[in-house]
Amino acid sequence: MPKSKTHKELSERSVHLFKALVEHYINQGQPVGSRTLARETDLDLSPATIRNVMADLEDMGLITSPHTSSGRIPTAKGYRFFVDSLMRIDKLDSAEMKRIASELDPGADIKSLLERTSSMLSEITHLAGIVMLPRTEHKSLQHVEFVKLSDNRVLVILVMSDREVQNRIIQTAKPYSTAELQRASNYVNSHFIGKDLNNVREDILRELQKAKDDVNHVMQTAIEMAGSAIIKGDGHGDYLMAGQTNLMEVAELCDVDKLKRLFEIFSQKRDILHLLDQAIHARGLQIFIGEESGYEVLDACSVVTSPYEADGEILGVLGVIGPTRMPYERVIPIVDVTAKMLGTALNSDS
């Protein structure tokens, strides 16, 4: 990784002390003072000299002093410098690799596979694991079935190309017999199967207009029910998250108001989805540190993401949300390897 401009501006001694400060703070979670750095580094420097170096680092915006503490902690800019220029990524050992691979069962349906992935990311990192569900534009319709229920209700079973099965209950204007529903299913399956879901929506909207003037009762029934089930599907993206409660144990995030706001954006999903969208478009592994996310509520958090794909097509991203004081050298390879192995699991049964 190329050294940044900041790296060129710092002396070797300053870089060494800064790296030691960041690593100590990530491990211990306490502001780091000059005496601690003097004790933990192999540099023959007095605490006074170290204090001068720390003052320079603070002037550069790499570290800051929280409250009235005499110690220092890294800023978002400092973490960025550390991650981009100083950090050495750990390699996962064979046991960890085997664990990840064993958790991602290629025989499971995609929803179960993604749920397990988010849970596993949380369990391994002790942070919050997140997996974006594949966007509906990446899905095609494989099979539709209409099943008669009571009180003018119909169960619509939609089978997608990624093995996902969606069940939706719709209310019809009149009761339909089992035979009528079967004919409607046959019509939809013969006209729309294999098409991209977005194209199916567009086709159905056109067919709805045509059906108003068409005397074909089967066509009218099929199009109206398929329209109710498919057009009203969300199609706007979603994600699965596990381990949010792990964040309650992080000192920097345990303020009640902070946690409340954080859990609100997890619940509302819009802002997190927007951030994940940015990660998809940027491609490759992405790290949003503190205010880099663009959302004030995430200023004390970092988000590490990596895209997962099947058949050469990016379907979504997965990752980890935690404090800016996270062990990046360990979290990054976990996220990266998990994304690759999820892709392998999806490809093996595609």
C-alpha positions as CSV (number, residue, x, y, z in Angstrom):
1,M,0.0,0.0,0.0
2,P,1.5,3.4,-1.0
3,K,2.5,5.7,1.8
4,S,0.3,8.8,2.2
5,K,1.3,12.4,2.2
6,T,0.9,12.3,6.0
7,H,3.5,9.6,6.2
8,K,6.0,11.6,4.3
9,E,5.5,14.5,6.7
10,L,6.3,12.5,9.8
11,S,9.7,11.4,11.0
12,E,10.3,7.7,11.5
13,R,10.2,8.3,15.3
14,S,6.8,10.0,15.1
15,V,5.4,7.2,12.9
16,H,6.6,4.6,15.4
17,L,5.1,6.4,18.4
18,F,1.8,7.0,16.6
19,K,1.5,3.3,15.6
20,A,2.2,2.3,19.2
21,L,-0.4,4.7,20.4
22,V,-3.1,3.4,18.1
23,E,-2.4,-0.2,18.8
24,H,-2.4,0.4,22.5
25,Y,-5.7,2.3,22.4
26,I,-7.4,-0.4,20.2
27,N,-6.3,-3.1,22.6
28,Q,-6.9,-1.3,25.9
29,G,-9.6,1.3,25.2
30,Q,-7.9,3.9,27.4
31,P,-6.3,7.2,26.4
32,V,-2.6,6.8,26.0
33,G,-0.1,9.0,27.9
34,S,3.6,9.7,27.2
35,R,4.8,7.5,30.1
36,T,2.9,4.5,28.6
37,L,4.4,5.1,25.2
38,A,7.9,5.4,26.8
39,R,7.4,2.1,28.6
40,E,6.0,0.2,25.6
41,T,8.3,1.4,22.8
42,D,11.9,0.4,22.3
43,L,12.8,4.0,21.6
44,D,15.2,5.7,24.1
45,L,13.1,8.8,24.5
46,S,12.1,10.7,27.6
47,P,8.4,11.3,28.4
48,A,9.0,15.0,27.7
49,T,10.3,14.2,24.1
50,I,7.3,11.9,23.6
51,R,4.9,14.7,24.7
52,N,6.4,17.0,22.1
53,V,5.9,14.4,19.4
54,M,2.3,13.8,20.6
55,A,1.7,17.6,20.4
56,D,2.8,17.5,16.8
57,L,0.6,14.6,16.0
58,E,-2.3,16.4,17.6
59,D,-1.6,19.5,15.5
60,M,-1.8,17.3,12.4
61,G,-5.3,16.1,13.5
62,L,-4.1,12.5,14.0
63,I,-4.8,12.3,17.7
64,T,-6.8,14.2,20.2
65,S,-7.3,14.5,24.0
66,P,-10.7,13.4,25.2
67,H,-12.2,15.6,27.9
68,T,-9.5,16.6,30.5
69,S,-7.5,13.4,30.1
70,S,-3.7,13.8,29.8
71,G,-3.7,10.8,27.4
72,R,-4.5,10.9,23.7
73,I,-6.7,8.8,21.4
74,P,-6.7,8.5,17.6
75,T,-9.1,10.6,15.5
76,A,-10.9,9.4,12.4
77,K,-8.1,10.9,10.3
78,G,-5.6,9.1,12.5
79,Y,-7.3,5.7,12.1
80,R,-7.4,6.3,8.3
81,F,-3.7,7.0,8.2
82,F,-3.1,3.9,10.4
83,V,-5.3,1.6,8.2
84,D,-4.0,2.9,4.9
85,S,-0.3,3.2,5.7
86,L,0.8,1.4,8.9
87,M,-1.4,-1.6,9.5
88,R,-0.4,-5.1,8.6
89,I,-3.3,-7.3,7.8
90,D,-3.5,-10.6,9.7
91,K,-3.9,-13.8,7.8
92,L,-6.7,-16.0,9.1
93,D,-5.5,-19.4,10.4
94,S,-6.7,-22.7,8.9
95,A,-9.1,-23.3,11.8
96,E,-10.9,-19.9,11.2
97,M,-11.0,-20.6,7.5
98,K,-12.6,-24.0,8.1
99,R,-15.1,-22.5,10.5
100,I,-16.3,-19.9,8.0
101,A,-16.5,-22.5,5.2
102,S,-18.5,-24.9,7.4
103,E,-21.0,-22.3,8.4
104,L,-21.8,-21.4,4.8
105,D,-23.8,-24.4,3.7
106,P,-24.3,-24.2,-0.1
107,G,-27.4,-26.4,0.2
108,A,-29.3,-23.9,2.2
109,D,-31.8,-21.4,0.7
110,I,-30.4,-18.0,0.2
111,K,-32.2,-16.3,3.0
112,S,-31.0,-18.9,5.5
113,L,-27.5,-18.7,4.1
114,L,-27.4,-14.9,4.5
115,E,-28.9,-15.1,8.0
116,R,-26.2,-17.5,9.0
117,T,-23.6,-15.2,7.4
118,S,-24.6,-12.2,9.4
119,S,-24.7,-14.2,12.7
120,M,-21.3,-15.7,12.0
121,L,-19.7,-12.3,11.3
122,S,-21.1,-11.1,14.6
123,E,-19.9,-14.2,16.5
124,I,-16.4,-14.1,15.2
125,T,-15.8,-10.4,15.5
126,H,-18.0,-9.7,18.6
127,L,-19.4,-6.8,16.7
128,A,-22.5,-6.3,14.6
129,G,-22.6,-8.4,11.4
130,I,-24.6,-7.1,8.4
131,V,-25.5,-8.7,5.0
132,M,-27.4,-6.9,2.3
133,L,-30.0,-9.0,0.6
134,P,-29.6,-9.3,-3.1
135,R,-31.3,-6.5,-4.9
136,T,-34.5,-7.6,-6.7
137,E,-33.1,-6.4,-10.0
138,H,-30.7,-9.3,-9.9
139,K,-33.6,-11.8,-9.6
140,S,-35.7,-13.4,-12.2
141,L,-39.0,-15.1,-11.7
142,Q,-38.9,-18.9,-11.9
143,H,-42.3,-20.1,-10.8
144,V,-45.6,-18.6,-9.6
145,E,-48.4,-20.4,-7.9
146,F,-51.8,-19.2,-6.6
147,V,-53.3,-21.0,-3.7
148,K,-56.9,-20.5,-2.5
149,L,-57.4,-19.4,1.1
150,S,-60.6,-18.4,2.9
151,D,-62.4,-15.0,2.7
152,N,-61.4,-14.0,-0.8
153,R,-57.7,-14.4,0.0
154,V,-55.1,-16.0,-2.2
155,L,-51.6,-17.1,-1.3
156,V,-49.1,-16.2,-4.0
157,I,-45.9,-18.3,-4.0
158,L,-43.1,-16.6,-5.9
159,V,-39.9,-18.7,-6.6
160,M,-36.9,-16.6,-7.6
161,S,-33.8,-17.5,-9.5
162,D,-31.6,-17.4,-6.4
163,R,-33.7,-20.1,-4.7
164,E,-35.5,-17.6,-2.6
165,V,-39.2,-18.3,-2.1
166,Q,-41.5,-15.4,-1.2
167,N,-45.1,-16.0,0.1
168,R,-47.5,-13.1,-0.2
169,I,-51.2,-13.1,0.7
170,I,-53.5,-10.8,-1.4
171,Q,-57.1,-9.9,-1.1
172,T,-59.2,-10.4,-4.2
173,A,-62.5,-8.6,-5.2
174,K,-64.3,-12.0,-5.6
175,P,-63.7,-15.6,-4.7
176,Y,-61.9,-17.8,-7.2
177,S,-62.1,-21.6,-7.5
178,T,-59.0,-23.8,-7.4
179,A,-59.3,-24.5,-11.1
180,E,-59.4,-20.8,-11.9
181,L,-56.3,-20.1,-9.8
182,Q,-54.5,-23.0,-11.5
183,R,-55.3,-21.6,-15.0
184,A,-54.1,-18.2,-13.8
185,S,-50.8,-19.7,-12.5
186,N,-50.3,-21.4,-15.9
187,Y,-50.9,-18.1,-17.7
188,V,-48.3,-16.3,-15.6
189,N,-45.8,-19.1,-15.8
190,S,-46.1,-19.3,-19.6
191,H,-45.7,-15.5,-20.1
192,F,-43.3,-14.2,-17.4
193,I,-41.0,-17.0,-16.2
194,G,-37.3,-16.4,-16.7
195,K,-37.7,-12.6,-16.9
196,D,-35.9,-10.1,-14.7
197,L,-38.2,-9.1,-11.9
198,N,-38.0,-5.4,-12.9
199,N,-39.1,-6.4,-16.4
200,V,-41.9,-8.5,-15.0
201,R,-43.2,-5.5,-13.1
202,E,-43.1,-3.3,-16.3
203,D,-44.7,-6.0,-18.4
204,I,-47.5,-6.5,-15.8
205,L,-48.2,-2.8,-15.7
206,R,-48.6,-2.8,-19.5
207,E,-50.7,-6.0,-19.4
208,L,-53.0,-4.5,-16.7
209,Q,-54.0,-1.8,-19.2
210,K,-54.6,-4.3,-21.9
211,A,-56.5,-6.6,-19.7
212,K,-59.1,-4.0,-18.9
213,D,-60.4,-4.2,-22.6
214,D,-59.7,-7.9,-23.0
215,V,-62.5,-10.5,-22.6
216,N,-60.0,-13.2,-21.6
217,H,-61.1,-13.9,-18.1
218,V,-58.0,-16.1,-17.3
219,M,-55.7,-13.3,-18.5
220,Q,-57.5,-10.7,-16.4
221,T,-57.4,-12.8,-13.3
222,A,-53.7,-13.8,-13.7
223,I,-52.5,-10.3,-14.4
224,E,-54.4,-8.7,-11.6
225,M,-53.2,-11.2,-9.0
226,A,-49.6,-11.2,-10.2
227,G,-49.7,-7.4,-10.2
228,S,-50.9,-7.3,-6.6
229,A,-48.2,-9.7,-5.5
230,I,-45.2,-8.5,-7.5
231,I,-45.7,-4.8,-8.1
232,K,-46.4,-4.2,-4.4
233,G,-43.2,-6.1,-3.4
234,D,-40.7,-3.9,-1.7
235,G,-37.9,-4.1,-4.3
236,H,-36.0,-1.3,-2.5
237,G,-33.4,-3.5,-0.8
238,D,-33.0,-4.8,2.7
239,Y,-30.4,-6.2,5.0
240,L,-30.0,-8.7,7.8
241,M,-28.2,-7.7,10.9
242,A,-27.0,-9.7,13.9
243,G,-25.1,-8.9,17.1
244,Q,-26.3,-5.3,17.6
245,T,-26.3,-5.9,21.3
246,N,-22.5,-6.4,21.1
247,L,-22.2,-2.6,20.6
248,M,-23.8,-2.0,24.0
249,E,-20.7,-3.4,25.6
250,V,-18.4,-0.9,23.8
251,A,-17.4,2.0,26.1
252,E,-17.5,4.6,23.4
253,L,-21.0,3.7,22.4
254,C,-22.7,2.8,25.6
255,D,-24.2,6.3,26.2
256,V,-28.0,5.7,26.2
257,D,-28.7,8.5,23.7
258,K,-26.0,7.3,21.4
259,L,-27.3,3.8,21.5
260,K,-30.9,4.9,21.0
261,R,-30.0,6.9,17.9
262,L,-27.8,4.0,16.6
263,F,-30.5,1.4,17.0
264,E,-33.0,3.8,15.4
265,I,-31.0,3.9,12.1
266,F,-30.6,0.2,12.3
267,S,-34.4,-0.1,12.5
268,Q,-35.2,2.5,9.9
269,K,-32.6,0.9,7.5
270,R,-32.6,3.7,5.0
271,D,-29.3,5.4,5.9
272,I,-27.5,2.0,6.4
273,L,-28.8,0.9,3.0
274,H,-27.6,4.1,1.4
275,L,-24.1,3.5,2.9
276,L,-24.1,-0.1,1.6
277,D,-25.1,1.2,-1.8
278,Q,-22.1,3.4,-1.8
279,A,-20.0,0.4,-0.9
280,I,-21.4,-1.6,-3.9
281,H,-20.7,1.2,-6.4
282,A,-17.2,1.8,-5.0
283,R,-16.5,-2.0,-5.5
284,G,-13.9,-3.9,-3.5
285,L,-13.4,-3.9,0.2
286,Q,-14.4,-0.5,1.7
287,I,-13.8,1.0,5.2
288,F,-15.8,3.9,6.4
289,I,-14.2,5.4,9.5
290,G,-16.2,7.7,11.8
291,E,-17.5,10.7,10.0
292,E,-16.5,9.3,6.6
293,S,-19.9,7.5,6.5
294,G,-21.6,10.9,6.2
295,Y,-24.0,10.2,9.1
296,E,-23.4,11.9,12.4
297,V,-24.9,9.0,14.3
298,L,-22.1,6.8,13.0
299,D,-19.3,9.2,13.9
300,A,-18.1,6.9,16.7
301,C,-18.4,3.8,14.4
302,S,-16.5,2.2,11.6
303,V,-18.1,0.0,8.9
304,V,-16.0,-2.5,7.0
305,T,-17.7,-4.0,3.9
306,S,-16.9,-6.3,1.0
307,P,-19.1,-7.3,-2.0
308,Y,-20.3,-10.8,-2.6
309,E,-21.1,-12.1,-6.0
310,A,-22.4,-15.1,-7.9
311,D,-21.8,-16.0,-11.6
312,G,-19.5,-12.9,-11.8
313,E,-22.3,-10.5,-10.8
314,I,-22.2,-8.5,-7.6
315,L,-25.4,-9.2,-5.6
316,G,-24.7,-7.2,-2.5
317,V,-22.2,-6.4,0.3
318,L,-21.6,-7.8,3.7
319,G,-19.6,-6.5,6.6
320,V,-19.2,-5.5,10.2
321,I,-20.2,-2.4,12.1
322,G,-18.3,-1.6,15.3
323,P,-16.5,1.2,17.1
324,T,-13.7,3.2,15.4
325,R,-11.6,1.4,18.0
326,M,-11.9,-2.0,16.3
327,P,-9.1,-4.4,15.5
328,Y,-9.0,-3.6,11.8
329,E,-6.1,-6.0,11.1
330,R,-8.3,-8.9,12.1
331,V,-11.8,-7.6,11.0
332,I,-10.7,-6.8,7.5
333,P,-9.6,-10.3,6.5
334,I,-12.7,-11.9,8.2
335,V,-15.0,-9.7,6.1
336,D,-13.0,-10.3,2.9
337,V,-12.8,-14.1,3.3
338,T,-16.4,-14.4,4.3
339,A,-17.5,-12.5,1.2
340,K,-15.5,-14.7,-1.1
341,M,-16.8,-17.9,0.6
342,L,-20.4,-16.7,0.5
343,G,-19.9,-16.2,-3.3
344,T,-18.5,-19.8,-3.5
345,A,-21.5,-21.2,-1.6
346,L,-23.9,-19.3,-3.9
347,N,-22.1,-20.4,-7.1
348,S,-22.0,-24.0,-6.1
349,D,-25.7,-24.4,-6.2
350,S,-26.6,-21.8,-8.8
